Amino acid sequence: MSTASTIKGVKIADLGTPAGSLEGSITPGKVLLNGIQAADTSNAGAFITLFAQNAPGAKVKAVKYKYGAWTRYFETDAAYANEPISDNDFFIVKVTSSYNTQIRYYKIIVTVDANAPFLGYYPIEGQMQATGTKKAEIIVKADDSGMIHYIVSKNTPKPTARQIMERKDGYDDPAYASGSTDITANREKSIIIENLPEYSTTYDVWLVAVDSIGNISDIYRIDIRTPGETASSEAKLDYMSTIKGKTIGYYNTGTPASTIAGVTAGMTELTMAQAINESNSWPYITSLRATYAEADVKVVKYAIGESTENFETDSEYANEPVTNNDFFIIKVTSEDKSTISYYKIIVKSPYLSYKLPQVKNVTLDETGTARWDDLTNESGYVVQLYSDSGEVGSPINLPAGTTSYNFLAAMRAAGEGSYNVTVMGKGDGILYLDGPWSLHSAEQTVICLSTVTEGLNWDGDVAKWCQVPYAVSYEVQAYRDGKEWVMPVTVPAEKASEGFDFGPSIARAGAGKYTYKVMAKGNDTLILDAPAPSPLSNENIKLSQISSTLLCTTSTIKGTAINDMGIPNADPNLVVPGSVTISATRAADTSNAGLYITLFTPNDAKSKVRVVKYANGASTANFEKDLAYSNQTIKNNDFFLIKVTAEDNVTINYYKIIVNVVGTIPAVYDRYGGPIQAAGTKKVELVVKVNQTGRVYYVVTEEVGYYDPTPTKEQVLTGKNGKGGTGLASGNVSITANVEERIIIDNLPGYSTTYNVWIVAVNEEGNMSAPCRLEVTTPGLRAGSEAKLDHMSTIKGNAIGYYNIGIPAKTIDGVTAGTTVLTGAAAADKTNAGSYITLFRATYAEAEIKAVKYAEGASTINFETDELYANTPISNNDFFILKVTSEDKKSLNYYKIIVKVNP
């Protein structure tokens, strides 16, 4: 096999050692692919797989196998046909000489590295560059070595990886600035971008990382800003500064001040290897820098307790080792020298020295709060709660300086018992080790109250019960007809002997069967509530007057007041029906919202109402089992049977309301976006056909893909979107039944953008269709290159249709014909009016169309000079040749439509 052989375009540098048979001692060769190469199936361009032979006339067979697969059926296994390749797949390649005198078998193992570089939270913006320049800095780091490619743009779409590597923005125009640089895995790299257009301006930087074998990362973006024309007064430490390679971080820089004495220190921790290293080379670089590149930074390191009085003359830090609790004083002077900020960073490093002493004076009080004496040099405490049964829960870790912790919630959750605590001081793991556990504190006891079980009897309307020991209060819950009735009331223990008087509440509520339960309540500390409320008390039964069974005259059906309620009766068969008249629009609505609410309200709030809707003539015999009305649509002469039941559940009245529905609902049975309009405009066309004469209202609401709820009919009529805001464009036009209306909408916000349009048809009766949606697309800034026939084009009023336009071609001879069918009347018509319009149009309004009709078998050789079709009659098997030329004149397509006339 030749060393020029390739797999997915990658040369097989290592062919291994072949053998004369599959069972022979083959030493495998190998090749490395990236994820893009491994997934390709084209066998074209840069991805060709070719197993080449050295000798003319030799034959090659190659079969790909999964890792571990058998090769014993190689001779009959299917040859490799450019399928994707997975990691550790392997090829068996058989090379046979031209006269079949020699055979060699090769084995090539494929390693697929499909992992694209990952940048984590990089890129980040670097330092602001020198005043008066138009430079900016970004800092990048990836988990793999390779190249970074970047571009700078402003207010452009997200570019593709190809555009970035070709140094173009998302519009495919040259970027403001661009470049590439090599990177090493897991090392920061600074990139200075120069010669940007403006001062004090924010730009987008888009970048991708490409590893050594061509895997491409996701696209990353970062904002950068150029400096101003005058020097800055900002004096801030960059929180991405490093000490011995350790990034300080945003939350660890402390709070700066204009004097050293006023600084609040930040802190960072180093490993032993970091602390002792003096090289100042990766990965142990110390880089303390300001947010502005031209700001001055002075850094001095001090030992713990050392004076900073002579900071201005003390020697600057020069990469010496760092000892635990050493600290840095950092002075940042702004670019314009007007501002100074001091920072203090304390460094912790792993040197262990002392063991902390035992914590003293540990107590646990009746509120469940543990307290103890503070230790010197501790970095925190661990506190453990104990009961009679041992440890309760996990140890609690507390920060330095804490000398109390409340265990009340844990003690109450664990239940009855005696509790104590122990405490241990925590060292910092560097200078101080953890101390021993303290002695156990004195105990505190938690008790649980008994359940009230005795004396649960009414005394008139006063609820009474027998008290239980240690109760602090009692919670009394009253019930009416077995249901919780009023909010629970709390009675202090000292007044429990008096019970609680529910008389006023019972008088207001009226008839019912009254009972109550009592819960013994503890306090918020060591006395727990009883585990359950008491059993129910005895019954206190009250009788009351009968409530009204009349319907309120404000009752509505689909938002229309019922002016004629008829005459109710306790017998549904003796009711005198009432009636209401509603529009077809209201009858069709199911929202029960806004102007369309159905509401049957009794005069007396204590009465209940049941409503069922029936079709004209339907039986009401199963009224009690029939489904209650739930806002369904209503047809003419449907009727409602309404039952009003008084509070006593005995007294009833029935109403019957017959519904008259006026008019019909218009139907929008054809709607679609018309051709793309002229380039450079923000116009769209929509085409609408309705089955009734009236008006069509429309509103453009939002770009497709954004949150855009369906508007109501009323919102469409007033130009609002479904969120209640004003639409992007709106209007209305008159429309004739069954005739297409073309509507041009202008001045939409964006080019090359697809929008939602909602339309509602309103007939001459005022009835409205439900809102329906279509999508329209604005043209781009540049002329379109699409040369396509709109499948809604018509011949004698008959739309050709998506599946009937055939397949276009660049020449007439290459066209695959489509077919349409006309009636005899349509084929004979010459008016080009009403239902018989012939209209050939392109998907772009500015594209040109030429249409010529030919008789069956006629020659099209002179198409370019043949006369345009002019609405002449059409015979069976006549055909049209249509030439569509794109808006930019760069593309053309021919179509052929054969016409069948039946009969």
Disulfide bonds with the S-S distance in Angstrom:
none
